[in-house]
């Protein structure tokens, strides 16, 4: 017997329940919930466009057709990567899991994700990073706006701590006397502490001094005095530096690894729940490996001459 509640036409009601499932039972961050709902919306659009009327009709072939649909849809705009497709598959698998738990008559199997190589962007070296930060430092520019001071402070904090932009924007205050900041994880809802240095202290103090608005309730605000959003902060940092906030998070981890920091410590700083996620930083460039050999190997010309 077909369960009428699983008709695709009931998607509005089903999505309401699914959202509660993600927020309460899965304890996902608001941003993650919204992205998952968006992915399911796209999947439902595909189902309706392909004349599906009931979730019980879905099988593995449906998922493969959906992947083809996503890739063909993206061709007119921008080539979509396997990593992006995998995120959509993960969202749909999660939705399938919800349907199977909520509606026992619904039996959907998870689909395997596509293969892809995890890569990090090409990170500029430490000296170039220091030069970049120095040239953009508003403390040397008398005409700099308080917004520039805010964006610089945010960037220095990300590069110094490896925190996510979402985690930093959720901090209401930073006690520089302790030289640590408390971060509330937006992905896995965990709390962690990361150290901050004197450069962060100077940048944040400069921002506080220059900002004409009240920072009592919220530390990171926009021109209207409201809490700064992730989108607005990311766009502002990209305009100022030419790189996204996540790029500076990658740079933090990369420079630690290149200077001998162990992977487990980097995992703690980044707030990764799995060491597998952090392991992408083990792919060090051949140029750095060559320098390491020349510096450390006993047959290196540098060591022989000494």
Secondary structure, DSSP 8 states (H G I E B T S, - for coil): ---GGGBGGGHHHHHHHHHHIIIIIS---HHHHHHHHHHHHHHHHHHHHTT--BGGG--HHHHHHHHHHHHHHHTTT----HHHHHHHHHHHHHHHHHHHHH-TT--------------------HHHHHHHHHHH-GGG-TT--HHHHHHHHHHHHHHHH---HHHHHT-S---TTTTEEEEE-SSS--EEEEE--HHHHHHHHHHHHH--S--SS-SSB-TTSSB--HHHHHHHHHHHHSS-HHHHHHHHHHHHHHTT--HHHHHHHHT-S-HHHHGGGG---HHHHHHHHHHH-TT-HHHHH-
